[in-house]
Amino acid sequence: MLTPSKFQAEISKHHDQMYALLKDNPWLIPATLSMQVIPVALGVHGFWKNRQLSKQLKIERERTKQLALQQVENVTTKVKTATEQTHCPTFIHDHLCKHFTH
């Protein structure tokens, strides 16, 4: 394990090497920067797209709920009109009509 003084010396040595490399090759700065910006841009784009799709999913769910409520209202209206037309109570009407003619 490195002692603090050796660790500091290694860090200084590494910094000096990186400074010399960048001093000799200044084109590495924009290339390195672009390599770091591309993943960030992809992450931001993915986050934004996910947010848009989440909103669209919520809208579709609400639309589905509204359609389901409309269908339930239509069925209850049909059931109410059907029960008014029958001459026997609803809970026994289906059973009796299946087995007997009246």
C-alpha positions in Angstrom: 0.0 0.0 0.0 1.2 3.5 -0.8 2.0 5.8 2.0 0.6 9.4 1.7 4.0 10.8 0.6 4.4 8.1 -2.1 0.8 8.5 -3.1 1.3 12.3 -3.5 4.5 11.7 -5.5 2.6 9.2 -7.9 -0.2 11.7 -8.4 2.3 14.5 -9.2 4.1 12.2 -11.6 0.9 11.3 -13.3 -0.2 15.0 -13.6 3.2 15.9 -15.1 2.9 13.2 -17.7 -0.7 14.3 -18.6 0.4 17.9 -18.9 3.3 16.9 -21.1 1.0 14.8 -23.3 -1.5 17.6 -23.7 1.3 20.2 -24.3 2.7 18.0 -27.2 -0.8 17.1 -28.6 -3.3 19.9 -28.0 -5.8 18.3 -30.4 -6.5 15.7 -27.6 -8.4 18.3 -25.6 -11.4 18.6 -28.0 -11.3 14.9 -28.9 -11.4 13.9 -25.2 -14.1 16.5 -24.5 -16.3 15.2 -27.3 -15.9 11.6 -26.1 -17.3 12.8 -22.8 -20.1 14.9 -24.2 -21.6 12.2 -26.5 -22.7 9.9 -23.6 -24.1 12.8 -21.7 -26.1 13.9 -24.8 -27.4 10.4 -25.3 -28.4 10.2 -21.6 -30.3 13.5 -21.8 -32.0 12.5 -25.0 -33.0 9.2 -23.5 -34.4 10.9 -20.3 -36.4 13.4 -22.4 -37.8 10.6 -24.7 -38.7 8.5 -21.7 -40.5 11.5 -20.2 -42.5 12.1 -23.4 -43.5 8.5 -23.6 -44.6 8.5 -20.0 -46.9 11.4 -20.6 -48.3 9.7 -23.7 -48.9 6.5 -21.7 -50.8 8.4 -19.1 -52.9 10.0 -21.7 -53.7 6.6 -23.3 -54.5 5.1 -19.9 -56.9 8.0 -19.2 -58.5 7.6 -22.6 -58.9 3.8 -22.0 -60.5 4.6 -18.6 -63.0 7.0 -20.2 -63.9 4.4 -22.9 -64.4 1.8 -20.3 -66.7 4.1 -18.3 -68.7 4.9 -21.5 -69.1 1.1 -22.1 -70.2 0.5 -18.6 -72.8 3.3 -18.9 -74.1 1.8 -22.1 -74.4 -1.6 -20.6 -76.2 -0.3 -17.5 -78.6 1.6 -19.7 -79.3 -1.5 -21.8 -79.7 -3.6 -18.6 -82.2 -1.1 -17.2 -84.2 -1.0 -20.4 -84.0 -4.8 -20.6 -85.3 -5.3 -17.0 -88.2 -2.9 -17.6 -89.3 -5.0 -20.6 -89.3 -8.4 -18.7 -92.3 -9.5 -16.7 -90.3 -11.3 -13.9 -87.5 -10.2 -11.6 -84.1 -9.9 -13.1 -82.3 -12.3 -10.8 -84.6 -15.2 -11.8 -85.6 -14.1 -15.3 -82.5 -15.6 -17.0 -82.8 -19.0 -15.2 -86.5 -19.3 -15.8 -86.4 -18.3 -19.4 -83.6 -20.7 -20.2 -85.6 -23.7 -18.9 -89.2 -22.8 -19.3 -91.4 -20.9 -21.7 -93.9 -18.6 -20.1 
